[in-house]
Amino acid sequence: MNDFWNTEDALSLEFSGEMIDPEDARFDDARGVWNAMIDRSPALIAQCKNVSDVQTSVKLAVARDLPISIRGGGHNVAGHAVCDGGVMIDLSLMRGVTVDASARLAKVQGGALWRDVDAATQVHGLATTGGLISDTGVAGLTLSGGIGWLRAQHGLSIDNLVGADLVTAKGTLIHTSVDENPELLWALQGGGGNFGVVVQFEFALHPIGPEVMFAAPIYLVEDGPEPIRAWRNFLAKHGDRVGSLCEFSTAGGEDFPEEHWGKRVFTLACVYNGDPAEGETLFQPLRELGEMSADFSGRMNYCDVQQLFDTLMPAGDFRCYWKARYLTELTDEMIDVAMANAMAAPSDNSLSSLWNFGGATAEVPADATAFGDRSMGWMYSLDGVWTDPDDDEANIAWSRDGWSNCERFGHHGRAYLNFAGHGEDNAALTRTSFGPNYKRLVAIKTKYDPQNRFRFNQNIAPEA
Ligand SMILES: Cc1cc2nc3c(=O)[nH]c(=O)nc-3n(C[C@H](O)[C@H](O)[C@H](O)COP(=O)(O)OP(=O)(O)OC[C@H]3O[C@@H](n4cnc5c(N)ncnc54)[C@H](O)[C@@H]3O)c2cc1C
């Protein structure tokens, strides 16, 4: 360990986790995040074991006048978890989850992954809205919204966030709930990692599974848009009960007929949160919309559904650039644009998706959470995913062009801030996406982080 830490003797004595500096053999592994494009070097990585370690790390950064990045699950595509020259507070050793089944409440440590939460809650037949990939961090996903299969009946992850413990820029531990520091809870419901380090989340839980019906009929893009139109019309009737997405990808592997390998396909993926037999009947028409290329539909355990997409996205293997925008509605023309974009993807690993909203997500008033307006009908996301650095330019251009060529279908220019490219459009996008809530967020940021110590995020700059 270099002088960086040792000169702060009083602080280092209080630290029980792992301190990793650039001379440490573990440094390269510890600074790596999910997107292989991110290559940053913090002055120190503080792998915290407990709340007191987090407080010590924050105080150290402040004593050294350094900025702080926070690593939850490390999945953020812009790589906000890791910074150059600052202190990276790494919560990967803090993944505990405790469940109070009778109160239908989970307490989740700040470094937990969704698979930790699903495993602990499903033991009791409970769950809350989480992401579609099980090794995404609870923290980053939740703090900017959280869009998962259960959103139709239970809203976004933030709609289930009933409390949190936060270490502020002063190193102080604050509890927040509707009764205690409620304005801070409101800010955490969509305002990102701007206000401090969340060391514990408290989520409301709901009875789910263990078995649910999952539908995943897969059609060839070249066979035309009719199945997507029919799926859209189906969701117009059932979208308050069904969380769904239409995901464009490339066929390959033994589950597809060999003559389809390399062709673009789309999956009409839906989860029915209720009696699986009822779900099977409900989803059957989606499996009869033409000749399927493959069909992954079936009754399965909720935990398995939560891990189904994991193999598409292994951590650290891929270079990534993702963009998304909200759509007012899903018109036939927008479907055509999405199909053309899918055909134009330079990489077979890239995905693009249409996500439905409505149901419980839409019921939350715009000023009830920092996230803001819920009147968007849909979201369109483009996940550029590739391996060769020489292909960076073409793949980034694909995501950005696809994002731009559907601007006319956008919903007030708003975007999902968890899929915000590499941060190029941050200031404008953040302001627009929060809408009228932005001003209130600036006031809360100014109160809790006036020096903008926590700035590696969709940043809300404090007042000067
Ligand atoms: C493969 C993949 C699948 C995804 N699927 C979904 C999905 O289904 N639904 C969805 O909504 N999103 C999804 N996302 C997007 C995801 O929500 C964001 O990438 C999110 O930022 C990841 O959170 P994390 O904790 O893993 O990220 P990190 O990179 O660790 O952190 C992201 C941001 O949150 C801040 N942060 C992290 N931990 C804390 C903390 N404890 N306290 C305060 N701030 C913190 C960081 O400073 C950073 O700004 C997916 C991303 C990937 C890569």
PDBQT file of the ligand as one rigid body, heavy atoms in Angstrom, charges set to zero:
ROOT
HETATM    1  C1  LIG A 501     -26.454  -6.471 -19.078  1.00  0.00    +0.000 C 
HETATM    2  C2  LIG A 501     -27.298  -5.339 -18.587  1.00  0.00    +0.000 A 
HETATM    3  C3  LIG A 501     -28.659  -5.520 -18.424  1.00  0.00    +0.000 A 
HETATM    4  C4  LIG A 501     -29.457  -4.478 -17.957  1.00  0.00    +0.000 A 
HETATM    5  N1  LIG A 501     -30.793  -4.688 -17.788  1.00  0.00    +0.000 NA
HETATM    6  C5  LIG A 501     -31.575  -3.708 -17.267  1.00  0.00    +0.000 A 
HETATM    7  C6  LIG A 501     -32.962  -3.918 -17.011  1.00  0.00    +0.000 A 
HETATM    8  O1  LIG A 501     -33.493  -4.972 -17.257  1.00  0.00    +0.000 OA
HETATM    9  N2  LIG A 501     -33.666  -2.904 -16.476  1.00  0.00    +0.000 N 
HETATM   10  C7  LIG A 501     -33.113  -1.698 -16.183  1.00  0.00    +0.000 A 
HETATM   11  O2  LIG A 501     -33.808  -0.819 -15.671  1.00  0.00    +0.000 OA
HETATM   12  N3  LIG A 501     -31.808  -1.469 -16.409  1.00  0.00    +0.000 NA
HETATM   13  C8  LIG A 501     -31.033  -2.440 -16.949  1.00  0.00    +0.000 A 
HETATM   14  N4  LIG A 501     -29.699  -2.215 -17.181  1.00  0.00    +0.000 N 
HETATM   15  C9  LIG A 501     -29.151  -0.890 -16.926  1.00  0.00    +0.000 C 
HETATM   16  C10 LIG A 501     -28.740  -0.779 -15.482  1.00  0.00    +0.000 C 
HETATM   17  O3  LIG A 501     -29.858  -0.388 -14.743  1.00  0.00    +0.000 OA
HETATM   18  C11 LIG A 501     -27.644   0.293 -15.319  1.00  0.00    +0.000 C 
HETATM   19  O4  LIG A 501     -26.527  -0.112 -16.055  1.00  0.00    +0.000 OA
HETATM   20  C12 LIG A 501     -27.280   0.514 -13.850  1.00  0.00    +0.000 C 
HETATM   21  O5  LIG A 501     -26.485   1.667 -13.784  1.00  0.00    +0.000 OA
HETATM   22  C13 LIG A 501     -26.543  -0.669 -13.286  1.00  0.00    +0.000 C 
HETATM   23  O6  LIG A 501     -26.408  -0.570 -11.904  1.00  0.00    +0.000 OA
HETATM   24  P1  LIG A 501     -25.075  -1.117 -11.186  1.00  0.00    +0.000 P 
HETATM   25  O7  LIG A 501     -25.226  -0.930  -9.733  1.00  0.00    +0.000 OA
HETATM   26  O8  LIG A 501     -24.768  -2.477 -11.704  1.00  0.00    +0.000 OA
HETATM   27  O9  LIG A 501     -24.050  -0.104 -11.836  1.00  0.00    +0.000 OA
HETATM   28  P2  LIG A 501     -22.731   0.640 -11.348  1.00  0.00    +0.000 P 
HETATM   29  O10 LIG A 501     -21.949   0.764 -12.613  1.00  0.00    +0.000 OA
HETATM   30  O11 LIG A 501     -22.090   0.016 -10.191  1.00  0.00    +0.000 OA
HETATM   31  O12 LIG A 501     -23.305   2.042 -10.913  1.00  0.00    +0.000 OA
HETATM   32  C14 LIG A 501     -24.137   2.817 -11.728  1.00  0.00    +0.000 C 
HETATM   33  C15 LIG A 501     -24.355   4.203 -11.133  1.00  0.00    +0.000 C 
HETATM   34  O13 LIG A 501     -24.992   4.091  -9.876  1.00  0.00    +0.000 OA
HETATM   35  C16 LIG A 501     -24.188   4.658  -8.856  1.00  0.00    +0.000 C 
HETATM   36  N5  LIG A 501     -24.203   3.760  -7.709  1.00  0.00    +0.000 N 
HETATM   37  C17 LIG A 501     -23.888   2.453  -7.711  1.00  0.00    +0.000 A 
HETATM   38  N6  LIG A 501     -24.046   1.944  -6.489  1.00  0.00    +0.000 NA
HETATM   39  C18 LIG A 501     -24.476   2.955  -5.700  1.00  0.00    +0.000 A 
HETATM   40  C19 LIG A 501     -24.811   3.048  -4.334  1.00  0.00    +0.000 A 
HETATM   41  N7  LIG A 501     -24.770   1.983  -3.526  1.00  0.00    +0.000 N 
HETATM   42  N8  LIG A 501     -25.199   4.246  -3.849  1.00  0.00    +0.000 NA
HETATM   43  C20 LIG A 501     -25.272   5.328  -4.663  1.00  0.00    +0.000 A 
HETATM   44  N9  LIG A 501     -24.955   5.293  -5.965  1.00  0.00    +0.000 NA
HETATM   45  C21 LIG A 501     -24.570   4.107  -6.479  1.00  0.00    +0.000 A 
HETATM   46  C22 LIG A 501     -22.805   4.750  -9.452  1.00  0.00    +0.000 C 
HETATM   47  O14 LIG A 501     -22.068   5.803  -8.922  1.00  0.00    +0.000 OA
HETATM   48  C23 LIG A 501     -23.077   4.985 -10.899  1.00  0.00    +0.000 C 
HETATM   49  O15 LIG A 501     -23.313   6.348 -11.137  1.00  0.00    +0.000 OA
HETATM   50  C24 LIG A 501     -28.882  -3.232 -17.648  1.00  0.00    +0.000 A 
HETATM   51  C25 LIG A 501     -27.502  -3.046 -17.836  1.00  0.00    +0.000 A 
HETATM   52  C26 LIG A 501     -26.722  -4.090 -18.292  1.00  0.00    +0.000 A 
HETATM   53  C27 LIG A 501     -25.266  -3.878 -18.510  1.00  0.00    +0.000 C 
ENDROOT
TORSDOF 0
